[in-house]
């Protein structure tokens, strides 16, 4: 009888709180407006939350800079989407590849197409040297291992506008004629085009030396706690990544032609 009573009054153990750092980075993560929660990271994060019931999940909005600071401080947090280079630089606990994306592109409007000739892919260093074109780049953003060093070499060039602006602000500058081109993802440009209600889809060209696709990862603080969480994340990914419903997160917001490419490359991720 005593054992039965003791069992009945035993307090329920509180769940551990798992803090997710999310960043407004359309169309990967869309935190506001008409299209809120329709980004690729949004779908992935909801899948993780639904399949990790042992945690109380807390979603905290951060800037790229604050997320980096929290990781450097050793704060126990995770992020649903990060590229491999910055994750390794911060010595984070990194999951298996979680989503597949196409490469960064040179984005420009149709009325500027003649300025770019027929060069495809475009050699970035040659583009940055041109004095007749002004490009826009988001300060502090990591693009790709072959792109970041070239930006660093030409960061003081007068024909490169490198500012701490959002993607939509840079896209608006291109629409206004203040910029001739941007470096961003094709689905990022497609999203901005739709969000602004514009009719002409911007054109894009590949960048020489950039792989045609890349992955994003789930990452947590690089300590024992973070590594234990990532083990659980990987268990979910092993179960979910091959499902069609999950694969569609990678395809979100891509133009139709690029969506076909994502579908072609996606199976490679399942082998990682």
Backbone bond lengths (Angstrom), bond angles and torsions (degrees), N, CA, C in turn:
res aa  C-N    CA-C-N  psi(-1)  N-CA   C-N-CA  omega(-1)  CA-C   N-CA-C  phi
1 X - - - 1.466 - - 1.530 111.11 -
2 X 1.339 116.03 -42.56 1.469 119.69 -179.84 1.530 111.03 -60.43
3 X 1.325 115.57 -41.81 1.470 119.05 -179.36 1.512 111.42 -64.60
4 X 1.326 115.80 -38.72 1.461 119.18 179.80 1.521 110.87 -65.36
5 X 1.312 115.51 -43.08 1.469 118.89 179.44 1.518 110.72 -65.47
6 X 1.339 117.24 -41.80 1.463 121.26 -179.75 1.516 110.87 -61.27
7 X 1.310 116.38 -40.63 1.468 120.45 179.68 1.524 110.74 -65.81
8 X 1.313 115.07 -38.32 1.465 119.65 -176.06 1.518 111.81 -66.86
9 X 1.327 118.17 -32.77 1.471 119.86 -174.77 1.533 112.42 -99.43
10 X 1.331 116.75 1.54 1.466 118.80 -179.31 1.528 109.58 -63.03
11 X 1.314 119.34 128.72 1.475 120.82 -177.78 1.521 112.18 -67.71
12 X 1.316 114.96 146.88 1.461 120.63 176.92 1.520 108.75 -74.22
13 X 1.326 115.64 129.66 1.462 119.69 -177.92 1.526 110.52 -72.31
14 X 1.319 116.53 131.01 1.462 121.28 -178.85 1.527 110.70 -67.53
15 X 1.316 115.56 143.71 1.459 120.50 177.53 1.527 110.22 -75.21
16 X 1.304 115.01 150.98 1.462 119.46 174.14 1.521 109.14 -74.36
17 X 1.323 116.57 140.36 1.464 121.15 177.34 1.527 109.86 -86.62
18 X 1.314 115.93 127.40 1.459 122.34 176.67 1.521 107.94 -107.80
19 X 1.317 116.17 113.95 1.469 121.21 -178.63 1.518 109.57 -90.21
20 X 1.332 115.11 123.55 1.469 121.81 176.34 1.526 108.94 -102.47
21 X 1.307 116.19 121.88 1.461 121.35 173.46 1.525 108.75 -84.72
22 X 1.334 116.45 118.90 1.462 120.75 178.06 1.526 109.04 -116.90
23 X 1.330 114.83 148.19 1.463 121.61 -176.18 1.517 109.00 -127.43
24 X 1.313 117.15 136.71 1.458 120.67 177.54 1.526 108.57 -72.98
25 X 1.319 116.10 97.25 1.462 122.79 -172.84 1.527 108.85 -139.10
26 X 1.357 116.92 68.60 1.461 119.88 -177.78 1.529 111.79 -61.38
27 X 1.336 117.99 143.12 1.465 126.58 -0.69 1.529 113.05 -97.52
28 X 1.357 117.04 17.14 1.459 118.90 174.47 1.532 109.92 -68.03
29 X 1.327 115.38 -52.21 1.462 121.07 176.50 1.522 107.43 -132.96
30 X 1.329 116.25 124.56 1.461 121.57 -176.60 1.524 107.17 -119.51
31 X 1.310 117.03 110.37 1.462 121.16 -171.77 1.515 113.68 -98.87
32 X 1.335 117.86 -18.54 1.465 120.06 -173.92 1.529 110.95 -134.00
33 X 1.322 114.61 163.53 1.452 120.77 168.85 1.522 114.71 83.18
34 X 1.322 113.89 -168.73 1.459 122.25 -175.16 1.520 112.41 -57.93
35 X 1.316 116.94 -36.02 1.464 121.24 -173.35 1.529 113.11 -100.93
36 X 1.327 116.61 17.43 1.463 120.55 -179.18 1.528 111.23 -54.83
37 X 1.340 115.10 139.64 1.477 123.97 176.66 1.525 113.49 72.13
38 X 1.342 118.00 13.59 1.467 119.87 -179.46 1.527 112.45 -107.32
39 X 1.329 117.39 14.00 1.459 120.66 178.44 1.516 112.17 -83.14
40 X 1.325 115.92 168.28 1.465 120.40 -179.33 1.526 111.36 -65.22
41 X 1.344 117.46 -42.78 1.461 120.06 177.99 1.534 111.26 -66.38
42 X 1.332 116.78 -31.21 1.461 120.31 179.36 1.524 111.06 -61.47
43 X 1.329 115.83 -47.20 1.457 119.72 179.43 1.514 112.30 -65.42
44 X 1.330 115.45 -41.37 1.468 120.59 178.96 1.535 110.71 -62.97
45 X 1.342 116.77 -46.13 1.462 120.57 -178.52 1.524 111.15 -61.94
46 X 1.329 117.49 -42.50 1.456 119.68 179.32 1.525 111.22 -62.58
47 X 1.330 116.43 -36.25 1.464 120.64 176.73 1.526 110.57 -62.83
48 X 1.323 116.95 -43.82 1.461 120.73 178.95 1.528 111.11 -63.93
49 X 1.321 116.85 -43.85 1.469 120.75 179.93 1.527 110.62 -61.57
50 X 1.335 116.10 -43.88 1.465 120.50 -178.57 1.521 112.32 -65.06
51 X 1.336 116.22 -26.97 1.459 120.15 -174.65 1.529 113.37 -105.93
52 X 1.324 117.31 8.86 1.467 121.19 177.13 1.527 109.13 -128.71
53 X 1.336 116.74 65.41 1.472 121.41 -173.96 1.528 113.75 -71.51
54 X 1.324 117.95 -9.30 1.466 119.86 179.90 1.521 112.48 -73.17
55 X 1.339 116.55 -10.03 1.468 121.26 -179.02 1.526 110.52 -111.59
56 X 1.313 115.29 150.81 1.459 121.37 160.51 1.519 105.96 -89.82
57 X 1.305 116.82 117.81 1.463 121.38 -173.49 1.525 110.09 -93.33
58 X 1.315 115.90 128.59 1.457 122.06 178.48 1.524 108.62 -121.05
59 X 1.312 116.96 123.86 1.464 122.01 -178.60 1.523 108.93 -99.80
60 X 1.322 116.24 122.55 1.463 121.99 -177.33 1.528 109.66 -121.91
61 X 1.304 115.59 125.05 1.463 121.42 -179.75 1.523 110.19 -78.31
62 X 1.324 116.09 131.53 1.464 121.27 179.71 1.522 109.67 -139.79
63 X 1.316 115.58 160.71 1.465 121.54 168.06 1.525 108.21 -85.03
64 X 1.328 117.19 167.22 1.462 120.27 174.86 1.532 110.04 -56.94
65 X 1.341 115.46 -42.24 1.469 119.84 -177.35 1.519 111.58 -64.88
66 X 1.332 117.38 -43.45 1.463 119.07 -178.91 1.532 111.02 -67.48
67 X 1.328 116.80 -39.99 1.464 118.74 178.51 1.516 110.51 -58.90
68 X 1.319 115.66 -43.72 1.465 119.56 178.96 1.523 110.65 -61.53
69 X 1.327 117.23 -43.63 1.469 121.08 179.67 1.521 111.50 -61.37
70 X 1.333 116.66 -42.12 1.464 120.31 -179.11 1.525 110.67 -65.17
71 X 1.329 116.53 -40.17 1.461 119.63 177.22 1.523 110.71 -64.42
72 X 1.339 116.52 -42.83 1.458 119.83 -179.82 1.532 111.80 -65.73
73 X 1.332 116.73 -31.30 1.466 120.63 177.51 1.536 111.88 -72.60
74 X 1.317 115.98 -17.57 1.459 119.30 -176.63 1.511 113.39 86.74
75 X 1.339 117.15 15.08 1.458 121.04 176.80 1.529 109.56 -62.58
76 X 1.303 117.39 137.56 1.464 120.86 -179.78 1.526 110.60 -77.01
77 X 1.311 115.50 94.30 1.461 122.16 177.38 1.521 108.75 -138.69
78 X 1.338 115.15 164.14 1.467 121.99 173.44 1.513 108.24 -130.61
79 X 1.313 116.46 161.36 1.457 121.74 175.23 1.518 108.52 -132.56
80 X 1.334 118.50 138.61 1.460 120.15 -176.17 1.522 114.27 -77.10
81 X 1.332 117.17 -16.60 1.454 118.14 -176.91 1.513 112.72 -149.11
82 X 1.321 115.81 121.23 1.463 120.47 177.67 1.522 107.62 -154.66
83 X 1.321 116.19 147.59 1.461 120.50 177.47 1.525 109.74 -82.03
84 X 1.324 115.43 159.31 1.455 120.33 -169.56 1.529 112.65 -65.34
85 X 1.339 117.37 -42.93 1.469 119.74 -175.49 1.533 112.70 -59.19
86 X 1.335 119.77 -52.69 1.469 118.35 178.92 1.521 112.94 -66.47
87 X 1.333 117.86 -30.22 1.469 120.06 178.19 1.526 110.78 -66.11
88 X 1.328 116.34 -41.55 1.464 120.05 178.31 1.522 111.00 -68.84
89 X 1.324 116.53 -38.63 1.467 120.81 179.86 1.522 111.20 -59.61
90 X 1.347 116.22 -33.07 1.459 121.54 -179.21 1.529 112.35 -92.07
91 X 1.337 116.08 3.89 1.478 121.20 179.71 1.527 112.13 54.86
92 X 1.324 116.28 44.86 1.451 120.91 -177.76 1.525 111.09 -83.19
93 X 1.317 114.96 162.79 1.467 121.09 168.08 1.519 106.44 -81.10
94 X 1.322 117.36 121.51 1.463 122.23 -168.26 1.522 110.14 -118.04
95 X 1.322 115.66 136.29 1.459 121.92 -179.79 1.530 111.51 -78.53
96 X 1.307 114.77 178.73 1.457 120.41 165.12 1.533 107.88 -63.50
97 X 1.342 118.16 161.18 1.471 118.31 175.76 1.522 110.48 -53.95
98 X 1.323 115.81 134.07 1.466 120.11 -173.83 1.522 113.29 -106.64
99 X 1.331 117.18 -32.84 1.468 121.28 179.69 1.526 109.23 -144.75
100 X 1.327 115.30 154.14 1.464 122.23 178.02 1.522 109.38 -108.55
101 X 1.343 116.49 136.33 1.463 121.64 179.56 1.528 108.69 -135.82
102 X 1.304 115.63 154.71 1.459 119.94 173.27 1.524 109.81 -79.32
103 X 1.334 114.93 169.04 1.463 121.80 -174.66 1.523 112.57 -71.77
104 X 1.341 115.53 161.64 1.461 120.98 169.55 1.526 109.36 -64.47
105 X 1.309 116.15 146.76 1.463 122.05 -177.21 1.527 111.01 -129.14
106 X 1.322 114.49 165.74 1.467 121.41 166.15 1.525 105.86 -86.74
107 X 1.322 116.55 120.00 1.465 123.03 -176.18 1.521 108.97 -108.35
108 X 1.347 116.30 132.83 1.461 119.47 178.01 1.520 109.15 -152.49
109 X 1.322 116.42 164.40 1.458 121.93 -179.62 1.529 110.50 -83.56
110 X 1.318 115.35 156.66 1.470 120.24 -177.05 1.523 111.94 -59.50
111 X 1.323 116.96 -34.81 1.467 119.12 -177.89 1.530 113.04 -71.71
112 X 1.327 117.06 -6.50 1.462 121.07 176.80 1.531 111.93 -107.29
113 X 1.316 117.33 4.01 1.464 120.89 -173.04 1.527 112.69 -58.15
114 X 1.318 117.64 -39.13 1.465 120.75 -177.29 1.525 111.77 -61.75
115 X 1.325 117.47 -28.18 1.465 121.32 -178.96 1.526 112.25 -67.39
116 X 1.311 116.35 -21.31 1.465 120.49 -176.60 1.528 112.54 -99.41
117 X 1.342 116.17 -1.44 1.457 119.97 177.63 1.522 111.78 58.17
118 X 1.328 114.65 -144.80 1.469 119.45 -178.44 1.520 112.44 -109.39
119 X 1.304 116.40 9.55 1.456 120.02 -177.39 1.529 110.56 -64.76
120 X 1.308 116.20 120.49 1.462 122.09 179.25 1.527 109.02 -161.04
121 X 1.313 119.66 109.34 1.464 126.49 8.09 1.526 112.64 -76.55
122 X 1.314 115.01 163.28 1.458 122.06 -179.25 1.530 109.66 -91.72
123 X 1.333 115.54 133.56 1.465 120.95 175.60 1.525 107.43 -81.74
124 X 1.307 116.56 115.32 1.460 121.45 -170.60 1.526 112.48 -62.70
125 X 1.310 117.92 -42.07 1.463 120.54 -178.23 1.522 110.95 -62.54
126 X 1.326 116.40 -40.53 1.465 120.24 177.96 1.527 110.51 -65.79
127 X 1.324 116.89 -37.75 1.464 120.78 178.61 1.525 110.76 -64.81
128 X 1.323 117.21 -43.84 1.464 120.79 -179.00 1.523 112.25 -65.92
129 X 1.325 117.67 -24.87 1.457 121.10 179.93 1.527 112.68 -78.38
130 X 1.313 116.87 -17.98 1.464 119.78 -177.66 1.527 110.71 -69.89
131 X 1.328 115.24 132.88 1.462 120.44 -178.09 1.521 112.24 -92.88
132 X 1.349 116.75 -7.99 1.457 120.24 -178.40 1.524 113.03 -94.43
133 X 1.337 117.32 -0.08 1.456 121.26 -179.59 1.534 109.95 -128.88
134 X 1.318 115.56 138.88 1.465 121.25 178.04 1.526 108.52 -114.45
135 X 1.327 115.73 124.54 1.460 120.54 -178.35 1.513 111.92 -106.82
136 X 1.333 115.50 155.25 1.455 121.80 178.79 1.517 111.54 -117.39
137 X 1.333 115.70 132.59 1.456 121.94 -177.28 1.528 108.91 -135.75
138 X 1.323 116.23 138.63 1.454 121.40 179.12 1.526 109.72 -80.94
139 X 1.309 117.18 120.08 1.466 121.91 -178.96 1.521 110.79 -63.21
140 X 1.319 115.95 137.53 1.452 121.24 176.40 1.510 115.28 82.90
141 X 1.304 116.65 -2.30 1.466 120.26 -178.06 1.518 110.52 -89.95
142 X 1.325 116.63 138.35 1.460 121.21 174.87 1.524 108.17 -94.08
143 X 1.326 116.79 125.50 1.465 121.30 -176.37 1.530 112.03 -98.73
144 X 1.310 116.59 -59.95 1.465 121.17 179.93 1.529 106.93 -168.05
145 X 1.342 117.57 156.87 1.467 120.21 -177.38 1.528 114.33 -57.11
146 X 1.342 117.28 -30.59 1.462 119.22 179.66 1.522 112.47 -90.06
147 X 1.339 117.77 -13.72 1.464 121.67 -177.41 1.531 111.26 -92.60
148 X 1.323 116.88 -44.45 1.468 120.89 -174.89 1.535 113.54 -56.74
149 X 1.353 119.73 -44.17 1.464 118.85 179.93 1.530 113.58 -64.17
150 X 1.336 116.90 -33.29 1.472 120.19 179.46 1.525 109.18 -69.43
151 X 1.315 117.00 -41.62 1.469 120.49 176.08 1.523 110.02 -59.44
152 X 1.313 116.09 -42.82 1.460 120.44 -179.26 1.528 111.22 -60.71
153 X 1.335 116.67 -40.18 1.475 120.75 -179.34 1.520 112.24 -68.26
154 X 1.327 117.12 -30.75 1.462 120.76 -174.51 1.532 112.27 -111.26
155 X 1.322 117.45 17.48 1.461 120.86 -174.40 1.524 113.32 -62.36
156 X 1.329 117.61 -24.74 1.470 120.51 -179.73 1.524 112.84 -95.53
157 X 1.310 116.82 6.19 1.462 120.34 -179.98 1.531 110.20 -67.93
158 X 1.341 117.87 135.01 1.463 120.31 -178.14 1.522 113.63 -67.07
159 X 1.343 117.43 -17.71 1.462 119.49 -179.32 1.529 112.37 -98.42
160 X 1.351 115.97 16.96 1.462 121.44 171.75 1.523 108.74 -120.80
161 X 1.322 116.57 121.22 1.456 122.01 177.30 1.528 106.85 -98.20
162 X 1.334 116.22 106.53 1.464 121.79 -179.14 1.516 107.77 -114.28
163 X 1.319 116.15 107.09 1.463 120.42 -174.05 1.524 110.96 -137.11
164 X 1.312 114.69 158.06 1.462 120.73 175.74 1.517 108.12 -82.76
165 X 1.316 115.40 74.53 1.459 122.67 -179.58 1.520 109.05 -121.04
166 X 1.311 116.07 161.16 1.458 120.59 175.09 1.523 109.73 -80.69
167 X 1.322 115.79 166.48 1.459 120.02 178.53 1.511 112.37 -60.97
168 X 1.348 117.24 -38.28 1.461 118.88 -179.03 1.521 111.85 -70.04
169 X 1.337 117.12 -32.08 1.468 119.83 177.44 1.528 111.01 -67.10
170 X 1.335 116.32 -42.95 1.462 119.90 177.21 1.525 110.72 -65.16
171 X 1.324 116.16 -41.01 1.466 120.09 179.74 1.522 110.52 -62.59
172 X 1.336 116.86 -38.66 1.457 120.77 178.14 1.528 110.58 -65.64
173 X 1.327 117.39 -37.84 1.463 120.40 177.46 1.521 110.73 -63.06
174 X 1.334 116.62 -37.50 1.465 119.42 176.71 1.529 110.37 -67.30
175 X 1.328 117.12 -40.84 1.459 120.49 177.66 1.528 111.53 -62.72
176 X 1.321 116.22 -34.82 1.471 120.79 -179.19 1.523 112.80 -78.36
177 X 1.327 117.15 -8.42 1.456 120.55 -179.45 1.510 114.39 90.27
178 X 1.329 118.10 4.39 1.461 121.11 178.97 1.520 111.97 -76.83
179 X 1.328 116.62 -22.64 1.461 122.54 178.01 1.522 109.19 -128.51
180 X 1.339 115.84 145.68 1.463 120.23 178.36 1.519 112.56 -92.88
181 X 1.317 116.65 -25.46 1.462 119.67 -179.52 1.528 110.21 -157.96
182 X 1.311 114.95 162.57 1.455 123.06 176.06 1.513 108.90 -130.14
183 X 1.327 116.27 160.77 1.455 120.61 166.72 1.522 106.41 -108.00
184 X 1.335 115.74 116.34 1.460 121.07 177.26 1.521 109.12 -163.90
185 X 1.297 116.58 176.98 1.450 120.85 179.37 1.529 109.89 -79.69
186 X 1.331 116.13 152.46 1.465 119.58 -178.72 1.522 111.47 -63.04
187 X 1.352 117.93 -37.55 1.462 118.71 -179.94 1.528 111.42 -76.37
188 X 1.317 116.50 -22.49 1.463 120.62 173.49 1.521 109.90 -66.23
189 X 1.340 115.65 -44.88 1.465 120.31 177.61 1.528 111.01 -66.76
190 X 1.334 116.73 -39.55 1.470 120.34 178.95 1.525 110.80 -62.35
191 X 1.327 116.54 -41.35 1.465 120.54 178.89 1.524 110.92 -62.43
192 X 1.340 116.94 -46.80 1.460 120.04 -179.50 1.524 110.69 -62.02
193 X 1.319 115.83 -38.05 1.458 120.84 179.46 1.530 110.62 -61.80
194 X 1.343 116.22 -44.88 1.465 121.14 179.61 1.525 110.44 -69.19
195 X 1.325 116.27 -44.22 1.461 120.61 -177.34 1.522 111.67 -59.86
196 X 1.344 116.35 -35.91 1.457 120.56 -178.81 1.532 112.20 -86.62
197 X 1.337 116.66 -2.57 1.459 120.24 178.11 1.511 113.58 69.38
198 X 1.338 117.10 32.96 1.469 121.12 -178.42 1.524 110.37 -90.00
199 X 1.318 115.85 155.09 1.461 120.52 -175.21 1.519 113.50 -93.07
200 X 1.332 117.35 -35.79 1.459 120.78 -174.87 1.520 110.86 -92.33
201 X 1.334 116.09 114.72 1.457 120.61 176.82 1.524 109.14 -67.99
202 X 1.329 119.79 129.38 1.463 120.64 179.46 1.518 111.18 -65.07
203 X 1.320 115.80 154.65 1.459 121.91 178.02 1.522 108.99 -89.90
204 X 1.331 115.25 164.38 1.458 118.58 177.15 1.516 110.42 -147.98
205 X 1.308 115.35 152.45 1.467 123.00 175.27 1.522 108.83 -130.06
206 X 1.316 115.88 147.46 1.461 120.95 176.71 1.520 110.45 -69.98
207 X 1.317 115.82 158.32 1.458 122.94 177.27 1.524 108.26 -105.27
208 X 1.323 116.74 127.44 1.466 121.45 -176.83 1.526 110.60 -58.03
209 X 1.324 115.78 135.63 1.456 120.97 177.21 1.507 114.91 87.68
210 X 1.339 117.12 -2.55 1.458 120.82 179.92 1.521 109.66 -95.93
211 X 1.319 119.27 128.25 1.468 120.72 176.85 1.527 110.32 -57.62
212 X 1.326 118.50 149.60 1.473 120.48 -176.13 1.518 113.95 -69.07
213 X 1.319 117.65 -18.22 1.457 119.59 177.97 1.525 109.26 -148.89
214 X 1.316 115.64 162.75 1.459 121.70 179.86 1.517 108.33 -150.76
215 X 1.310 115.81 168.76 1.456 121.03 -178.00 1.526 110.55 -114.03
216 X 1.322 114.99 156.53 1.457 120.40 164.84 1.527 107.93 -114.89
217 X 1.321 115.04 160.18 1.453 121.97 -171.10 1.517 110.48 -131.31
218 X 1.315 115.72 158.90 1.460 121.90 166.18 1.526 106.12 -89.79
219 X 1.313 117.22 138.31 1.468 119.64 -178.40 1.521 110.52 -141.39
220 X 1.319 115.23 147.43 1.462 122.87 177.14 1.528 108.98 -129.66
221 X 1.298 116.00 166.75 1.456 121.85 177.33 1.529 109.76 -50.08
222 X 1.338 116.08 137.74 1.462 120.60 -172.85 1.510 114.37 -81.21
223 X 1.331 116.34 61.38 1.464 121.24 175.83 1.527 108.43 -132.58
224 X 1.312 117.32 -174.85 1.469 120.38 -178.78 1.517 111.74 -59.65
225 X 1.343 115.84 -39.54 1.470 119.49 177.82 1.525 110.68 -60.07
226 X 1.345 116.20 -49.12 1.458 120.08 -178.27 1.511 112.43 -62.15
227 X 1.328 116.87 -40.73 1.463 120.10 -179.88 1.533 111.60 -65.93
228 X 1.335 116.57 -34.74 1.466 118.99 178.19 1.531 111.15 -68.93
229 X 1.338 117.07 -36.34 1.462 120.43 178.04 1.533 109.65 -67.82
230 X 1.313 116.82 -42.62 1.467 120.30 -178.62 1.525 111.34 -62.86
231 X 1.318 118.14 -33.16 1.473 120.21 175.00 1.529 110.27 -58.73
232 X 1.324 116.36 -41.38 1.465 120.58 178.48 1.527 111.30 -70.57
233 X 1.330 116.00 -37.18 1.471 120.08 176.15 1.528 109.85 -61.49
234 X 1.319 117.06 -44.48 1.466 120.45 -179.65 1.516 111.99 -62.54
235 X 1.318 116.75 -35.23 1.465 120.28 176.66 1.526 110.63 -60.84
236 X 1.341 115.82 -42.36 1.471 120.43 177.87 1.531 110.17 -65.98
237 X 1.329 116.54 -44.95 1.466 119.79 -178.55 1.520 111.09 -62.64
238 X 1.323 117.34 -40.08 1.468 119.95 177.97 1.520 111.20 -58.26
239 X 1.307 116.43 -34.73 1.460 121.33 -177.35 1.527 112.45 -83.82
240 X 1.344 117.09 -31.90 1.458 120.52 -169.29 1.529 115.42 -102.19
241 X 1.334 118.21 -29.62 1.469 120.24 -168.96 1.525 114.08 -58.66
242 X 1.336 116.89 -33.01 1.472 119.76 -176.07 1.526 112.81 -80.92
243 X 1.322 117.23 -9.35 1.461 120.08 -178.54 1.529 110.45 -74.21
244 X 1.316 116.02 140.58 1.460 120.89 179.75 1.525 111.46 -59.27
245 X 1.334 116.00 -38.90 1.463 119.80 -178.94 1.521 111.50 -62.42
246 X 1.334 117.03 -34.15 1.467 120.73 178.37 1.523 110.15 -77.53
247 X 1.308 117.97 -41.26 1.470 121.29 -179.79 1.517 111.37 -56.23
248 X 1.318 116.59 -32.61 1.463 119.67 -178.08 1.521 112.95 -64.83
249 X 1.330 117.53 -19.50 1.470 118.93 175.21 1.526 110.05 -62.25
250 X 1.332 117.14 -38.46 1.465 120.77 179.37 1.526 111.91 -66.69
251 X 1.323 116.81 -28.17 1.470 121.10 -174.53 1.527 112.85 -86.28
252 X 1.322 117.14 -12.01 1.463 120.10 -172.73 1.524 112.88 -57.57
253 X 1.323 114.87 131.36 1.460 125.60 172.27 1.529 114.28 77.06
254 X 1.334 118.79 -2.45 1.458 118.45 176.85 1.527 110.48 -74.27
255 X 1.348 117.24 144.10 1.461 119.55 169.60 1.528 109.04 -58.34
256 X 1.318 116.74 155.28 1.460 121.53 -172.45 1.525 113.14 -52.83
257 X 1.337 116.90 -44.59 1.461 119.87 -177.62 1.530 111.38 -64.53
258 X 1.316 116.80 -39.92 1.461 120.33 179.14 1.530 111.68 -73.06
259 X 1.320 116.55 -27.63 1.464 119.63 176.90 1.526 110.68 -62.01
260 X 1.307 115.48 -37.12 1.471 119.76 177.34 1.527 110.74 -63.21
261 X 1.324 116.58 -37.01 1.467 120.27 178.94 1.522 110.68 -67.36
262 X 1.337 116.61 -41.09 1.465 120.02 178.20 1.524 109.53 -58.83
263 X 1.330 116.78 -43.23 1.468 120.73 179.79 1.522 111.31 -63.37
264 X 1.319 116.35 -33.36 1.476 119.98 -179.88 1.525 111.22 -72.07
265 X 1.325 116.42 -37.79 1.467 119.89 -176.56 1.530 112.82 -85.25
266 X 1.312 117.75 -25.41 1.465 121.37 -172.43 1.534 113.89 -54.00
267 X 1.333 119.87 -41.85 1.469 119.34 -177.98 1.527 113.69 -59.65
268 X 1.337 118.30 -25.06 1.473 120.30 177.78 1.522 110.38 -62.09
269 X 1.340 116.22 -34.44 1.463 120.20 -177.60 1.526 111.39 -65.50
270 X 1.309 117.22 -31.63 1.462 120.73 -177.38 1.510 113.05 -68.82
271 X 1.338 115.91 -14.09 1.459 120.16 177.77 1.523 112.45 -90.00
272 X 1.337 115.60 -8.82 1.473 120.25 -176.72 1.539 110.68 -82.43
